[in-house]
Amino acid sequence: MVASVAVLSDVHGVLPALEAVLAEPDVTAADLIVVTGDHAAGPQPLEALDRLRALGDRALLVRGNADRELAALARGEMAPDDAWEPDLWAARRLRDEDVELLANLPHPVTMEVDGFDGRVVFCHGTPRDDAEVVLVDTRLDRWAEVFAELPDDVRTVVCGHTHMPYARLVDRRLVVNSGSVGMPYGRPGASWALLRDGQVHLRHTPFDVDAAVDRVATESSYPAARAWADHYVRARTTDAEALRAFGPRDGRDAPASPDPSAC
């Protein structure tokens, strides 16, 4: 059992944002740093992976859909035409040891955290699927479907994938999304979460965005690095735009399950 966990997600190969969060005193003091996927798909893939590796046993990396896809691209198991161009570039930059790391990351990971009722599962999209979308306003019958195979003793679910932080109850389970470190939607800066003393603290780390964009543009060999950073590091995509884009993927347009009380 660990006493405190700093949760990071969706670094997306943005080293300045990752370094800003890792410098936070509460991250430095945490017993464990769990990074819930999408580590390298971005303009500084090798730099981000090397920084995460340097944490050694203090960090637990969980697989994200982009990690799985980068490894598949690098191994020729995924058609290049099916990839986003920046991800294809990042996949071609990976070293053999990077491909091996990303291909073998666990998903999900379950553990006990001091002060939390039951066990805590850490995942990317959902515990059953690293690419599945659930949102703060996803309807309850969809959540019930997503959690149908989850053991009853898992009472807290910590995820990422949609780049927007939230904490909510879902039929007595606590669901936490730590947001994104390197590719935030809604506001610039890195979002993350701290699990300590049975409480969830959603945290936000501001940093010099202009300097970060310049650094990514200067240090990355990706041809469109400045444009990528100018859009994603500056969080030009609003949370409202992201929710509208992701919404159809959480099944909200499907017919709702009948209300048994109405039968």
Secondary structure, DSSP 8 states (H G I E B T S, - for coil): -BSEEEEE---TT-HHHHHHHHTSHHHHH-SEEEE-S--S-SS-HHHHHHHHHTTGGGEEE---HHHHHHHHHHTT-S-GGGS-HHHHHHHHH--HHHHHHHHT--SSEEE-BTTSSSEEEE-SSBTTBTT----TT--HHHHHHHTTTS-TTEEEEEE-SSS--EEEEETTEEEEE---SSS-SSSSSEEEEEEETTEEEEEEE---HHHHHHHHHHH---TTHHHHHHHHTTT-S-HHHHHHHHGGGGTTTS-----GGG-
